[in-house]
Amino acid sequence: LGRRRRPLLPCLDVSSHPEPSRPLIVTLVDNLAIHNHPKALTHLLNAFLPLRDPIEAVEYMPEELQSDLGGMHLSIVDVRCRDVKGRHFIVEMQLQKKPLFFRRVLMNACRIYSRQGRVAEALSEVCPVYTLCLLDYHMFPEESSWVHHVEPRSSSPGLPSFGELHFTFVEIGKWMKMATFDMGNTRDLWMLFFTKPDTMKEIFTPEQRMRYAEMWQAVREWDLT
């Protein structure tokens, strides 16, 4: 904390490049899910979600728990996660920009949350829902930060949040314009993966490939597509 981030190296200067297209981002996220690389997906979720304890394992959700609005499935992937203390929760990833986007995201999360009641034997088995949105546009243009955590909370000071619905919005384009990069920052590395995956093959040393084995797995999968 408080450590100044070094400037982006010339070969990594993504600030002057166009913002990544949605098809590229969708393809890269699909590679994490469809090609069944749960370790890489787990690494991504641990990097961005506001978790008390890291995710230990993920499994893809049955269809009866997945959500869709009017026949339009909004999520790229829905997974059930278990953290290192054995607690379970559900994560969905959103990519599409639609009219009234946040309302759709909120309704989607509520549907996943409520549908658990159909299969859970008791309310104690209902899991919190985390939504991770990787955005190719600026959702909060007035804010300087590019990662935002939103959750329902009481308006009275001092009262805790409800703790059942959590939303994380990642503004990829804003990250690119910041023109800062830290090879030791996991979030920066994932953003590089989503914007210039080919570059990672050039800059990762053998030691870094071992250190970030889960991420390197995703890079190799992208190289095979």
C-alpha positions in Angstrom: 0.0 0.0 0.0 1.2 3.5 -0.8 3.9 2.1 -3.2 4.1 4.2 -6.3 3.4 2.3 -9.5 6.0 2.5 -12.2 5.1 3.9 -15.6 4.0 1.6 -18.3 6.9 0.2 -20.3 7.0 1.2 -24.0 6.2 -2.3 -25.2 3.2 -2.3 -22.9 1.8 1.2 -23.7 -1.8 0.3 -24.2 -3.0 3.9 -23.6 -2.6 4.8 -27.3 -4.3 1.7 -28.6 -8.1 1.5 -29.3 -10.2 0.1 -26.5 -10.6 -3.7 -26.9 -13.6 -4.9 -28.8 -16.4 -6.8 -27.1 -15.8 -9.9 -29.4 -12.2 -10.1 -28.2 -13.2 -9.9 -24.5 -16.0 -12.4 -24.9 -13.6 -14.8 -26.7 -11.1 -14.5 -23.9 -13.6 -15.0 -21.2 -15.1 -17.9 -23.1 -11.7 -19.5 -23.2 -11.6 -19.5 -19.4 -15.0 -21.1 -19.2 -15.7 -23.2 -22.2 -12.2 -24.7 -22.3 -12.7 -25.8 -18.7 -9.9 -24.0 -17.0 -11.3 -23.6 -13.5 -7.9 -22.7 -12.0 -7.5 -19.7 -14.4 -11.1 -18.6 -13.7 -10.5 -19.0 -10.0 -7.4 -16.8 -10.2 -9.3 -14.1 -12.1 -12.2 -14.1 -9.6 -9.9 -13.9 -6.6 -8.1 -10.9 -8.2 -11.2 -8.8 -8.5 -14.0 -9.9 -6.2 -14.3 -8.3 -2.6 -13.9 -11.7 -0.9 -13.2 -12.3 2.8 -11.4 -15.5 1.9 -10.0 -16.6 -1.5 -11.9 -19.0 -3.7 -10.6 -22.6 -3.6 -12.7 -24.3 -6.2 -15.4 -23.5 -8.8 -18.0 -25.7 -10.5 -20.4 -24.7 -13.3 -24.0 -24.2 -12.2 -26.9 -26.3 -13.3 -29.3 -24.7 -15.7 -32.1 -24.4 -13.2 -30.0 -21.9 -11.3 -28.9 -19.9 -14.3 -30.7 -16.7 -15.1 -32.1 -15.1 -18.2 -34.4 -12.2 -18.9 -37.0 -12.6 -21.5 -35.1 -15.5 -23.1 -31.9 -13.4 -23.4 -29.1 -14.9 -21.3 -26.9 -12.0 -20.1 -24.1 -13.9 -18.4 -21.0 -15.4 -20.0 -20.5 -17.8 -17.2 -22.2 -18.8 -13.9 -20.2 -20.7 -11.4 -20.7 -22.0 -7.9 -17.6 -21.3 -5.7 -16.2 -22.6 -2.5 -13.7 -20.6 -0.4 -10.9 -21.9 1.7 -13.2 -22.0 4.8 -15.8 -24.2 3.0 -18.3 -21.4 2.4 -20.2 -21.4 -0.9 -21.4 -18.6 -3.1 -22.3 -18.0 -6.7 -20.5 -15.8 -9.3 -21.8 -14.6 -12.6 -19.9 -12.7 -15.2 -21.5 -10.0 -17.4 -20.2 -8.4 -20.5 -23.1 -7.1 -22.5 -24.1 -3.4 -22.5 -27.8 -3.1 -22.8 -30.3 -0.3 -22.1 -30.8 0.2 -18.3 -27.7 -2.0 -17.8 -27.5 -1.8 -14.0 -31.2 -2.7 -13.6 -30.7 -5.8 -15.8 -27.6 -6.8 -13.8 -29.5 -6.3 -10.6 -32.5 -8.3 -11.8 -30.2 -11.1 -13.1 -28.5 -11.4 -9.7 -31.8 -11.4 -7.9 -33.1 -14.2 -10.2 -30.1 -16.4 -9.5 -30.5 -15.7 -5.8 -34.2 -16.5 -5.7 -34.0 -19.6 -7.9 -31.8 -21.2 -5.3 -35.0 -21.6 -3.2 -36.3 -24.1 -5.6 -33.4 -26.6 -4.9 -32.3 -25.6 -1.4 -33.7 -27.6 1.5 -33.4 -24.6 3.8 -32.7 -20.9 3.7 -29.4 -21.6 5.3 -28.3 -23.3 2.1 -29.0 -20.2 -0.1 -25.7 -18.7 -1.2 -24.7 -15.0 -1.7 -24.4 -13.9 -5.4 -21.4 -12.0 -6.7 -21.6 -10.3 -10.2 -18.4 -9.4 -12.0 -18.9 -7.1 -15.0 -16.0 -6.6 -17.4 -16.9 -3.4 -19.3 -15.6 -2.1 -22.6 -17.1 1.3 -21.9 -17.0 3.9 -19.0 -19.8 3.2 -16.6 -18.6 5.8 -14.0 -16.8 8.4 -16.1 -16.5 10.9 -13.2 -14.6 8.4 -11.0 -10.9 8.1 -11.3 -10.8 4.4 -10.2 -11.5 1.7 -12.7 -12.7 -1.1 -10.3 -15.9 -0.5 -8.4 -17.7 -2.6 -5.7 -21.4 -2.0 -5.2 -23.7 -3.7 -2.7 -27.1 -3.0 -1.0 -26.5 -1.2 2.3 -28.5 0.6 4.9 -28.7 4.4 4.8 -28.1 4.5 8.6 -24.4 4.9 9.5 -22.8 2.0 11.2 -25.2 -0.7 10.1 -23.7 -3.6 8.1 -24.5 -4.4 4.5 -26.9 -7.1 3.7 -24.0 -9.3 2.4 -26.1 -11.3 -0.1 -25.7 -9.4 -3.4 -22.3 -8.0 -4.5 -21.5 -6.2 -7.8 -18.0 -5.5 -9.2 -17.6 -3.3 -12.3 -14.3 -3.3 -14.1 -13.8 -0.5 -16.6 -11.2 -1.9 -19.0 -11.0 1.2 -21.2 -10.3 3.5 -18.2 -7.5 1.2 -17.1 -5.9 1.5 -20.6 -6.0 5.3 -20.4 -4.3 5.4 -17.0 -1.1 4.3 -18.7 0.3 2.7 -15.6 1.4 -0.9 -15.2 2.9 -3.1 -12.5 4.1 -6.6 -13.3 3.5 -7.5 -9.6 -0.1 -6.4 -9.7 -2.4 -9.3 -10.6 -5.2 -7.0 -11.7 -2.9 -5.2 -14.2 -1.8 -8.6 -15.6 -5.4 -9.7 -16.1 -6.2 -6.4 -17.9 -3.2 -7.0 -20.1 -4.6 -10.4 -20.9 -8.0 -8.9 -21.9 -6.4 -6.1 -24.0 -3.2 -7.5 -25.5 -2.9 -11.2 -24.8 -0.1 -11.7 -27.4 2.1 -9.3 -25.5 2.1 -11.5 -22.4 3.9 -14.2 -24.4 6.7 -11.7 -25.0 7.1 -10.3 -21.5 6.6 -13.3 -19.2 9.8 -14.7 -18.1 10.0 -18.5 -17.2 9.9 -17.5 -13.5 6.8 -15.4 -14.1 5.1 -18.2 -16.0 5.6 -20.4 -13.0 4.5 -17.7 -10.5 1.3 -16.9 -12.5 0.7 -20.5 -13.7 -3.0 -20.1 -13.8 -2.9 -17.0 -15.9 -0.2 -18.4 -18.2 -2.6 -21.3 -18.8 -5.2 -18.9 -20.1 -2.6 -17.2 -22.3 -1.5 -20.5 -23.8 -5.2 -21.4 -24.4 -5.7 -18.1 -26.2 -2.6 -18.8 -28.4 -4.2 -22.1 -29.5 -7.5 -20.5 -30.7 
